[in-house]
Amino acid sequence: MNKLEKVFQNKKAFIPFVVADDPDFDSTVKNVLTLANNGADIIELGIPFSDPVADGPVIQKADLRAFDAGVNTNIIFDIVTKIRESTDVPLVFLTYTNVVFKYGYEKFCKRCHELNISGLVIPDLPLEEQGDLAEYTKQYDISLIQLITPTSGDRIGKIAKQAEGFIYMVSSMGVTGQREDFSKRLATTIEEIRKYTDVPVAIGFGIHSAQQAKKLAEIADGIIIGSAVVELLNNGDDLAEYSNKIKAAI
């Protein structure tokens, strides 16, 4: 059991997501610390990317705000350095392959290890193409988090057997963004996953209310909320209150 898996022991994990450097350096640090102090068990930090194929309009706009602030990968590592002065909350990067490739697989993973980044979520890197990066994630003790969807079908077992940290269970087809309905296959897909691995399963994509979080936490080990948190921050709403409400619900 690795350090991310231990987070899920005897509790349901709340995993909020924020975009790094949206709208600026200091705000990102403040928002991550607020989440860490108000119920978040793991925090996903999104690395802005020009073509985020898994992300909907809310996160795309956040990426653009970060680009306007002059974000780059070194600045994001500086943000994490500042965060680490105040909290050791588990952090996971959500990024895309080209960001890591351009920085250098080993250089990127080494820096993640130095800053105690626990895992990577890379939506455009399928299992069959992870080998070059996985060499370094293993070397530097970083979980390469697998994504499974309700349409993964006969690939579920293959993906689940390689899972570490937690499995990112995609709630519905399409991109990120708040929604009211989720795939009817979620429960059966998670049952199938559990045939192959004991790695925790966290559901993401579209969750935004405490009621949704409570219901989905009944079948999963954790709840991931991205677009709703990003939109709340952009609107200037109370992040601490929202985070505590979600955590209490699950």
Residue pairs with C-beta under 8 A, 6 or more apart in sequence:
2 141
2 143
2 164
2 165
3 90
3 118
3 141
4 42
4 90
4 92
4 118
4 119
4 143
4 164
4 165
4 166
5 164
5 165
5 166
5 199
5 200
7 13
7 41
7 42
7 90
8 41
8 166
8 200
8 221
8 222
11 41
12 217
12 220
12 221
12 222
12 223
12 250
13 41
13 42
13 166
13 200
13 202
13 221
13 222
13 223
14 39
14 40
14 41
14 42
14 213
14 222
14 223
14 225
14 243
14 246
14 247
14 250
15 40
15 41
15 42
15 43
15 44
15 92
15 202
15 204
15 222
15 223
15 224
15 225
16 35
16 40
16 43
16 44
16 224
16 225
16 226
16 229
16 243
16 246
17 43
17 44
17 45
17 46
17 94
17 204
17 224
17 225
17 226
17 229
17 230
18 28
18 31
18 32
18 35
18 43
18 44
18 45
18 46
18 229
18 230
18 233
19 28
19 45
19 46
19 48
19 59
19 62
19 63
19 65
19 66
19 230
20 28
20 45
20 46
20 47
20 48
20 66
20 71
20 75
20 76
20 79
21 28
21 48
21 66
21 69
21 70
21 71
21 75
21 76
21 79
22 28
22 48
22 62
22 63
22 65
22 66
22 69
22 230
22 233
22 234
23 65
23 66
23 68
23 69
23 234
24 69
25 69
25 75
25 78
25 79
25 82
27 233
28 45
28 79
29 79
29 82
29 83
31 233
31 239
32 43
32 45
32 83
32 87
32 89
32 91
33 83
33 86
33 87
34 239
34 240
34 243
35 43
35 89
35 229
35 239
35 243
36 43
36 87
36 89
37 87
37 240
38 239
38 240
38 243
38 244
38 247
39 243
39 244
39 246
39 247
39 248
40 89
40 243
40 247
41 89
41 90
41 222
42 89
42 90
42 91
42 92
42 118
42 166
42 222
43 89
43 90
43 91
43 92
44 91
44 92
44 93
44 94
44 121
44 224
44 226
45 76
45 79
45 80
45 91
45 92
45 93
45 94
46 55
46 59
46 62
46 63
46 93
46 94
46 95
46 226
47 73
47 76
47 93
47 94
47 95
47 96
47 99
48 62
48 63
48 64
48 66
48 67
48 71
49 63
49 95
49 96
49 98
49 99
50 63
50 67
51 96
52 59
52 60
52 63
52 96
53 96
53 123
53 124
53 175
54 123
54 124
54 175
54 176
55 63
55 175
55 176
56 174
56 175
56 176
56 177
56 227
57 177
58 176
58 177
58 178
58 227
58 230
58 231
58 234
59 176
59 226
59 227
59 230
61 234
62 230
62 234
65 234
73 99
73 103
73 108
77 111
77 115
80 91
80 115
80 117
81 115
83 91
84 115
84 116
88 116
90 118
90 119
91 115
91 116
91 117
91 118
92 117
92 118
92 119
92 120
92 121
92 143
92 145
92 165
93 112
93 117
93 119
93 120
93 121
94 120
94 121
94 122
94 123
95 120
95 121
95 122
96 122
96 123
96 124
96 125
97 122
97 124
97 125
97 133
100 108
100 120
100 122
100 133
105 132
105 133
105 135
105 136
106 136
106 139
108 136
109 133
109 136
109 137
109 139
109 140
109 142
110 136
110 140
112 120
112 140
112 142
113 140
113 141
113 142
117 142
118 142
118 143
118 165
119 142
119 143
119 144
119 145
119 165
119 166
120 133
120 137
120 142
120 143
120 144
120 145
121 145
121 147
121 168
122 133
122 144
123 147
125 133
127 146
127 155
127 158
127 159
127 162
130 144
133 144
134 144
136 142
137 143
137 144
143 164
143 165
143 166
144 164
144 165
145 163
145 164
145 165
145 166
145 167
145 168
146 159
146 160
146 162
146 163
146 164
146 167
146 168
147 159
147 167
147 168
147 169
147 170
148 156
148 159
148 160
148 167
148 168
148 169
148 170
148 189
148 193
149 169
149 170
149 173
149 189
150 170
150 172
150 173
150 183
150 185
150 186
150 189
151 173
151 185
152 159
152 189
156 189
156 192
156 193
156 196
157 192
157 195
157 196
159 167
160 167
160 193
160 195
160 196
160 197
160 199
161 196
161 197
163 197
163 199
164 199
165 199
166 199
166 200
166 201
166 202
166 221
166 222
167 193
167 197
167 199
167 200
167 201
167 202
168 202
168 204
168 224
169 186
169 189
169 190
169 193
169 201
169 202
169 203
169 204
169 220
170 204
170 205
171 179
171 182
171 183
171 186
171 203
171 204
171 205
171 206
171 207
171 216
172 179
172 181
172 182
172 183
172 205
172 206
173 183
174 205
176 204
176 205
176 206
176 226
176 227
177 205
177 206
177 227
178 206
178 208
178 227
178 228
178 231
179 205
179 206
182 203
182 206
182 212
182 216
183 189
186 203
186 216
186 219
186 220
187 219
190 201
190 219
190 220
193 201
194 201
200 221
200 222
201 220
201 221
201 222
202 220
202 221
202 222
202 223
202 224
203 216
203 219
203 220
203 222
203 223
203 224
204 223
204 224
204 225
204 226
205 224
205 226
206 227
207 213
207 216
207 223
207 224
207 225
207 228
208 225
208 227
208 228
210 245
210 246
210 248
210 249
211 249
213 223
213 225
213 246
213 249
213 250
214 249
214 250
216 223
217 223
217 249
217 250
222 250
223 246
223 250
225 246
228 242
229 239
229 242
232 239
232 242
233 239
